[in-house]
Amino acid sequence: MMKKMFIGAILAAYMCTPLGSQQVVAQQKDNLKGEISLSGAFALYPMVVKWAEEFKKIHPNVRIDISGGGAGKGMTDALAKVVDLGMVSRDIHDVEIKKGAFAFAVIKDAVVPTINANNPVMEDIKKKGLSREVALKLWNGEYETWGQVLGTDSKVPVHVYTRSDACGAAETWAAWFDKRQEDLQGTAVFGDPGVASAVQKDKVAIGFNNIAYAFDQKSRQPYEGMAIIPLDVNGNGKIDPEEDFYSSSMRLITAIIKGQYPSPPARNLFLVGNGVPTKPEVIEFIKFILTDGQKYALGTGYIPLPKATVQQELAKLKKN
């Protein structure tokens, strides 16, 4: 009961669902038909699946096909008009906009550093956390032991993992320490699930994952075999009480909303089309996502958009 009240309070303070929107959609449900295709970012995949399930309850005659593959694939497919909407988990580049990319911010998420829950120096890791400077040295190949990471004499090796696919998670993670995805060194693994699996199997691993792949959304706890390294945001070499909010996904989400977790690696996630959408079913799906769809964010492990952002994104649909 307390958790439901907590989620409700956050939603009420953070987002706005226009009154009567469910009633308007319900009136249209028997008339709306067609197909919507989406591909791209693993970061957005669980949220879009949930939106599709709820949308189809209102519009059962609309078929929705969703596939992963990374943000790079989502953008490529959208620009080539292979899909109606690409799922992209990074900022949209100017060159992509010039090619016709038209983006809607639809939800907020974050990338977090993940390690194996049975790491032999876990207690020291929890106390010291991870700073931008240390993250840079890990992902540029300079640090090879956990002793170097922690400033101790530990000879325990550190195995660094990154992504092999062009993706928003890697781009956003690298942006935290002023780099790009192509600058990241380490063992390259495909997809968010791939990195999570690698970390779970390797006791001395360090990687990065989106919230939905780091935390079990039923228990709100990190997935079995995984742990989250706290970020040393102020760079003082230790994790202060105000930096320690990783015990559950809800505590982390609250910290993101309050601005306690840096951005990047927190960021908006986007649906991208080639130009302003014209298909009625696609337009209605985006409207649903930006209105009633926002209430499913917290329950799926994401952060709803602020009221002002929702209104700004809805206005884009009128540019046709």
N, C-alpha and C positions, 0 to 999 in steps of 0.2 A: 504494500500500500504506500509506504513512504517513497519507494522508488518511482511509482506512478505519479505521485504528487510532485516529486522533484522534476521529472521529465516534463510534466505539464507546466510547471513554473518557468522552466527554461524556454519552452516553446512560446508561452504567452509573452515573455519579455523580449524574445529575439526575433520572432517572425510574425507575419500577418497573413491570414487566409481570408480573402474577401467574403463577406457574408453572402450566403445564398449560392455559392459557387457549386456546391454539390447538387442543389436543386436544378440549376441551369444545365449542368452536365447530364443529370438524370433525364431531363426532357429530350436530350439529343441522342440518348443511347440507342434507340431503335433505328435512327437514321444514319448513323455513322458507320461506314464500311471502308475496307481497304487494307493495305499492308504497310507496315513500318519496319525498316531494316536498320540495324545499328551494329557497329563493330568498334573495337579499339581497346581502351585502357582497362586493365584489370582492376585499377582503383575504383572505377565507376561501375564495374560489372554487377556486384551484388545489389547496389542501390537501384540500378536500372531494371534488374530482374524484379525487384519488389514493386517498383513503379508500374512495370508492365502487368504484373499480376493484379494489382488494384485497379488499373485502368480498364483491363478486360472485364472486370466485374461490372463496370458501368457500360462499356462498349464491347459486348461479346462478339460482334461481327468484324472487329479489327484484329488482324493477325500481326504479331510482333515477333521478329526474328532478331536474336541478340547473339553476338559472338565476340570473344576476347581477341587477344593478339598483340596488345600494347598500344600506347597512344600514337606511335608512329604509323601503325597500320590504320588506326581510326582516321587520322588526318588524311592519309593517302587515299583511303577508300572514299571518304567524303568528297575530296576534291575531284576524284575521278567519277563521282556519282555512281559508284558501285553500291553504296548504301545511302539511305536518306540522312542519317546522322552518324557522325564519328564521335566516339567517346574519347575525350582528350583530357589528360590530367596534368597539364602544364599551361603556361601562358601561350597565347597564339602569336607566332612570329609574323613580322611585317611582310615577309616574302609570301607567307601563306595567305595573308589577307589580300595581297595583290592578286593572288591566283583565284580568289573568290571565297575564301573561308569566311563564314559568318557564324560567330560563336555566341552561345548563351551560357552564362554562368548558371549552374543548376544546383550546386551543393558545395559544401566545404569539407575538406579532409586534411590529413597530415601524414607525413612520412616519419617513422620513428626508427631509431637504431635497435636492432634485435640481436640477442645473443642466446646461447644455449643455457637452459635453466640449471644445468649441472656444471657450469664453468668452475674450474678449481680455485679461481681467485674471486669468486662472486662477491664476497663481503667487501673487499677492497674496491671493486667496481661500483657497488652501490654507494659507497662513501664518496668516491672521487667523481663519478660520472664521466661524461664525455664533452670536451670543449671543442670549439670550432678548430682550434689550432691542432689538437690531437687528431680530430677526424681527418683533416687535410693530410697529415703525415701517415695516417693509416691507408687512405685511399690513393696516395701517390706512391705507395710501396716503401716508404722510409722506415716505418715501424714494422718489426717482425716478431716481437714478443709482447706479452701482456705486461712485462716489467717496464718496457719502454712506454706503454700506454699509461701505466699507473705511477711511473716514477719510482719503481722499486727494483729490487735485484732479481725478481722472478724471471726464470728462463722459459716459462710456459709459452709455447709459440702461439701466435694469433693468426688465424686463417681468415682472410678478408674476402667477402663475397660481394659481387655487383650484378648488374643485369646484362644479359646478352642481347635483349631486344630493345629497340628504340622506345623509350617509355618516359612518362611524366615523373614517375617515382624517382628514377635515377637522376633525371634532369633537376628535379626539385631538391633532392638530397644534396647534389653537388653544388647547387646554387647557395646553400647555407654557408659553405666555405668558399664562395666566389669561383667556382669551377663549373665545367659543363660535363655532361654524361661521358663524352668521349675522353675526358681526362681521367676518369676513374679506373684505377688498377685493381686487380683481384681476380678471383675465380668467377667467370661470367656464367650466370645461370638464367635460363629463360623463365620469365614471368614471376609475378608475386608469389604464387604457390610454390614455384621452384626454389626461390630464395628461402622461403619459410621452411620448406622441407630440408634444405641443405643445413640450415642453422640447427634444426631439431636433431639432426644426425651427427653433428660435429661439435664436441664439447668445447672446443676452443675457437668457435666461429664467431664472427661479427658480420652482420648484414644490415639491410634496411627494408622495411615493409610498410605498406599502407595500413592504417588502423584496422580495417576489416580483415586483414590477413595476419595481424599480430594478436588480436583479441578475439576470443570466442564470444559471439554476440548473445548467446544464451546466458552464460555465467558472468559475462563482462570481465573475465579474468584473461590474462595471456594464455594462448593455446598451450596445451601440454608440451613440455620440453622447451618452451621459449620463455624468455624474459626480456624486459625492456631496459636499456641503459638510460638513466636520467641524463638530460642535457644540463651541463654546467653553463647556464645562460650568462651569468655575470662574470664568468671566467676567473673566479677566485680559488679554483683548485679543489672545491668540495661542493657537495650537494646541500644547499641550505633548505630549511623546512618549506619555504615558499617555492622551491624547485622540485619538490618531491610529490608528484601527483600521478604516478604511473601504476598504482596498484589495481586500478580498474579502468576500463575504457570511459566510463562516465566521469571519473575524476579528470582524466586527460581532456575529454571534450569540454568540460567546464573550464579548464585552464586555457584551452584554445579560445573559447568565447571571450574570456576575460583578458586575453592578450598576454598571458603568462608564458605561453609556448610560442617561440619565434615563427615568423612567416617570411621567407621559407624557414623550415620545411612544412609549415602549414600552408595551404593554398586552396583556391577555388578550383572546382572541376567543371568541365565544359562539355556541352553537346554542340557539334559543329556541322553545319550544312554547307553546300556550295550555293551561296546566295541565300536570300531570305526564303524560308520554306513557303511553298504554295499548296502542297497537298493538304486538304482539310484534316485528315487523320493525324498528320504530323503536327500541324498547328495546334490541334486540340490536345495532343499528348504533351507538348511543351507547356501549354497553358495549365494542364493538370499538374505537371511536375512543379511549376512555379507557384501553385496555389495549394490545393488540397494535398498534393504530393509531398510538400515540405514536412507534414506532420509525421511522416514515416522515417525521417532522417535519423533521429536519435535511437529509435528502436533497431535500426539497421547498422548503427555504428558510425554515423556521419553527423555533421553539424548543419542545421538549417541556415539558409541565407538571411541576412538582416532585412528588415522591412524595405529599406531604401533600395537595396540591390534587387529585391523581387520586383518592385515597381519599374526599376530601370530596365530589367531584362524583359518584362512583359511589353514595355513600350517598343522594343525592337521588332515585335511581330507586326506592328503597324507601319513599318517602313516600306511595305510592298506597294 
